[in-house]
């Protein structure tokens, strides 16, 4: 046995914790229909794109453009 293995105790039959409730988006991207848009008052493009990750994984497509004091997000498909 190596010294590193002696530092840790391996346990059996420890139940896996319950999953936490999924985090809901503060923006309505999941409820938008094609050709609808919403203004997002975020400062960075990365913040907007991060919010779009889940809807995009469900096959929805969006277009994001800089607007005064934020971003405008259109659902295109």
Biotite code that builds the C-alpha atoms (Angstrom):
import biotite.structure as struc

atoms = struc.array([
    struc.Atom([0.000, 0.000, 0.000], chain_id="A", res_id=1, res_name="UNK", atom_name="CA", element="C"),
    struc.Atom([1.313, 3.454, -0.868], chain_id="A", res_id=2, res_name="UNK", atom_name="CA", element="C"),
    struc.Atom([1.463, 6.293, 1.588], chain_id="A", res_id=3, res_name="UNK", atom_name="CA", element="C"),
    struc.Atom([-1.231, 8.202, -0.357], chain_id="A", res_id=4, res_name="UNK", atom_name="CA", element="C"),
    struc.Atom([-3.739, 5.316, -0.068], chain_id="A", res_id=5, res_name="UNK", atom_name="CA", element="C"),
    struc.Atom([-3.288, 5.194, 3.695], chain_id="A", res_id=6, res_name="UNK", atom_name="CA", element="C"),
    struc.Atom([-4.644, 8.737, 4.008], chain_id="A", res_id=7, res_name="UNK", atom_name="CA", element="C"),
    struc.Atom([-8.107, 7.864, 2.714], chain_id="A", res_id=8, res_name="UNK", atom_name="CA", element="C"),
    struc.Atom([-10.720, 5.440, 3.973], chain_id="A", res_id=9, res_name="UNK", atom_name="CA", element="C"),
    struc.Atom([-12.904, 3.824, 1.294], chain_id="A", res_id=10, res_name="UNK", atom_name="CA", element="C"),
    struc.Atom([-16.536, 3.360, 2.394], chain_id="A", res_id=11, res_name="UNK", atom_name="CA", element="C"),
    struc.Atom([-19.230, 0.978, 1.142], chain_id="A", res_id=12, res_name="UNK", atom_name="CA", element="C"),
    struc.Atom([-23.010, 1.487, 1.057], chain_id="A", res_id=13, res_name="UNK", atom_name="CA", element="C"),
    struc.Atom([-23.050, 5.263, 1.537], chain_id="A", res_id=14, res_name="UNK", atom_name="CA", element="C"),
    struc.Atom([-26.207, 6.551, -0.235], chain_id="A", res_id=15, res_name="UNK", atom_name="CA", element="C"),
    struc.Atom([-25.843, 9.207, -2.920], chain_id="A", res_id=16, res_name="UNK", atom_name="CA", element="C"),
    struc.Atom([-27.452, 12.535, -1.858], chain_id="A", res_id=17, res_name="UNK", atom_name="CA", element="C"),
    struc.Atom([-30.694, 13.637, -3.500], chain_id="A", res_id=18, res_name="UNK", atom_name="CA", element="C"),
    struc.Atom([-30.274, 15.924, -6.509], chain_id="A", res_id=19, res_name="UNK", atom_name="CA", element="C"),
    struc.Atom([-30.914, 19.588, -5.921], chain_id="A", res_id=20, res_name="UNK", atom_name="CA", element="C"),
    struc.Atom([-33.791, 21.288, -7.665], chain_id="A", res_id=21, res_name="UNK", atom_name="CA", element="C"),
    struc.Atom([-32.730, 22.537, -11.099], chain_id="A", res_id=22, res_name="UNK", atom_name="CA", element="C"),
    struc.Atom([-31.921, 26.194, -11.271], chain_id="A", res_id=23, res_name="UNK", atom_name="CA", element="C"),
    struc.Atom([-34.472, 28.217, -13.217], chain_id="A", res_id=24, res_name="UNK", atom_name="CA", element="C"),
    struc.Atom([-33.440, 30.926, -15.632], chain_id="A", res_id=25, res_name="UNK", atom_name="CA", element="C"),
    struc.Atom([-34.220, 34.522, -14.810], chain_id="A", res_id=26, res_name="UNK", atom_name="CA", element="C"),
    struc.Atom([-34.925, 35.087, -18.511], chain_id="A", res_id=27, res_name="UNK", atom_name="CA", element="C"),
    struc.Atom([-37.882, 33.673, -20.516], chain_id="A", res_id=28, res_name="UNK", atom_name="CA", element="C"),
    struc.Atom([-35.792, 31.958, -23.222], chain_id="A", res_id=29, res_name="UNK", atom_name="CA", element="C"),
    struc.Atom([-37.531, 28.591, -22.776], chain_id="A", res_id=30, res_name="UNK", atom_name="CA", element="C"),
    struc.Atom([-40.983, 30.096, -23.299], chain_id="A", res_id=31, res_name="UNK", atom_name="CA", element="C"),
    struc.Atom([-40.151, 32.208, -26.351], chain_id="A", res_id=32, res_name="UNK", atom_name="CA", element="C"),
    struc.Atom([-41.544, 31.359, -29.779], chain_id="A", res_id=33, res_name="UNK", atom_name="CA", element="C"),
    struc.Atom([-39.665, 31.956, -33.047], chain_id="A", res_id=34, res_name="UNK", atom_name="CA", element="C"),
    struc.Atom([-39.539, 35.655, -34.056], chain_id="A", res_id=35, res_name="UNK", atom_name="CA", element="C"),
    struc.Atom([-39.955, 36.869, -30.467], chain_id="A", res_id=36, res_name="UNK", atom_name="CA", element="C"),
    struc.Atom([-37.249, 38.893, -28.738], chain_id="A", res_id=37, res_name="UNK", atom_name="CA", element="C"),
    struc.Atom([-36.370, 40.035, -25.247], chain_id="A", res_id=38, res_name="UNK", atom_name="CA", element="C"),
    struc.Atom([-34.057, 42.734, -23.902], chain_id="A", res_id=39, res_name="UNK", atom_name="CA", element="C"),
    struc.Atom([-31.403, 41.444, -21.485], chain_id="A", res_id=40, res_name="UNK", atom_name="CA", element="C"),
    struc.Atom([-29.691, 44.108, -19.351], chain_id="A", res_id=41, res_name="UNK", atom_name="CA", element="C"),
    struc.Atom([-26.458, 42.148, -18.899], chain_id="A", res_id=42, res_name="UNK", atom_name="CA", element="C"),
    struc.Atom([-23.094, 43.837, -19.214], chain_id="A", res_id=43, res_name="UNK", atom_name="CA", element="C"),
    struc.Atom([-21.253, 41.031, -21.019], chain_id="A", res_id=44, res_name="UNK", atom_name="CA", element="C"),
    struc.Atom([-21.929, 38.824, -24.005], chain_id="A", res_id=45, res_name="UNK", atom_name="CA", element="C"),
    struc.Atom([-20.661, 35.816, -22.020], chain_id="A", res_id=46, res_name="UNK", atom_name="CA", element="C"),
    struc.Atom([-23.387, 36.285, -19.390], chain_id="A", res_id=47, res_name="UNK", atom_name="CA", element="C"),
    struc.Atom([-26.094, 36.243, -22.069], chain_id="A", res_id=48, res_name="UNK", atom_name="CA", element="C"),
    struc.Atom([-24.637, 33.214, -23.869], chain_id="A", res_id=49, res_name="UNK", atom_name="CA", element="C"),
    struc.Atom([-24.365, 31.325, -20.578], chain_id="A", res_id=50, res_name="UNK", atom_name="CA", element="C"),
    struc.Atom([-28.084, 31.858, -19.988], chain_id="A", res_id=51, res_name="UNK", atom_name="CA", element="C"),
    struc.Atom([-28.844, 30.412, -23.429], chain_id="A", res_id=52, res_name="UNK", atom_name="CA", element="C"),
    struc.Atom([-26.977, 27.130, -22.888], chain_id="A", res_id=53, res_name="UNK", atom_name="CA", element="C"),
    struc.Atom([-29.985, 25.002, -21.821], chain_id="A", res_id=54, res_name="UNK", atom_name="CA", element="C"),
    struc.Atom([-32.521, 26.277, -24.410], chain_id="A", res_id=55, res_name="UNK", atom_name="CA", element="C"),
    struc.Atom([-29.916, 25.776, -27.165], chain_id="A", res_id=56, res_name="UNK", atom_name="CA", element="C"),
    struc.Atom([-29.363, 22.189, -26.037], chain_id="A", res_id=57, res_name="UNK", atom_name="CA", element="C"),
    struc.Atom([-33.104, 21.625, -26.570], chain_id="A", res_id=58, res_name="UNK", atom_name="CA", element="C"),
    struc.Atom([-32.755, 22.531, -30.262], chain_id="A", res_id=59, res_name="UNK", atom_name="CA", element="C"),
    struc.Atom([-33.814, 26.175, -30.036], chain_id="A", res_id=60, res_name="UNK", atom_name="CA", element="C"),
    struc.Atom([-31.735, 28.771, -31.898], chain_id="A", res_id=61, res_name="UNK", atom_name="CA", element="C"),
    struc.Atom([-31.138, 32.364, -30.898], chain_id="A", res_id=62, res_name="UNK", atom_name="CA", element="C"),
    struc.Atom([-29.472, 35.479, -32.254], chain_id="A", res_id=63, res_name="UNK", atom_name="CA", element="C"),
    struc.Atom([-27.877, 37.969, -29.852], chain_id="A", res_id=64, res_name="UNK", atom_name="CA", element="C"),
    struc.Atom([-27.102, 41.586, -30.748], chain_id="A", res_id=65, res_name="UNK", atom_name="CA", element="C"),
    struc.Atom([-25.735, 44.486, -28.728], chain_id="A", res_id=66, res_name="UNK", atom_name="CA", element="C"),
    struc.Atom([-28.379, 47.019, -27.801], chain_id="A", res_id=67, res_name="UNK", atom_name="CA", element="C"),
    struc.Atom([-28.244, 50.221, -25.807], chain_id="A", res_id=68, res_name="UNK", atom_name="CA", element="C"),
    struc.Atom([-27.532, 49.287, -22.157], chain_id="A", res_id=69, res_name="UNK", atom_name="CA", element="C"),
    struc.Atom([-27.624, 45.527, -22.794], chain_id="A", res_id=70, res_name="UNK", atom_name="CA", element="C"),
    struc.Atom([-28.423, 42.875, -25.375], chain_id="A", res_id=71, res_name="UNK", atom_name="CA", element="C"),
    struc.Atom([-31.442, 41.920, -27.471], chain_id="A", res_id=72, res_name="UNK", atom_name="CA", element="C"),
    struc.Atom([-32.018, 38.196, -27.904], chain_id="A", res_id=73, res_name="UNK", atom_name="CA", element="C"),
    struc.Atom([-34.228, 36.868, -30.699], chain_id="A", res_id=74, res_name="UNK", atom_name="CA", element="C"),
    struc.Atom([-35.410, 33.294, -30.968], chain_id="A", res_id=75, res_name="UNK", atom_name="CA", element="C"),
    struc.Atom([-34.916, 32.394, -34.628], chain_id="A", res_id=76, res_name="UNK", atom_name="CA", element="C"),
    struc.Atom([-35.911, 28.713, -34.606], chain_id="A", res_id=77, res_name="UNK", atom_name="CA", element="C"),
])
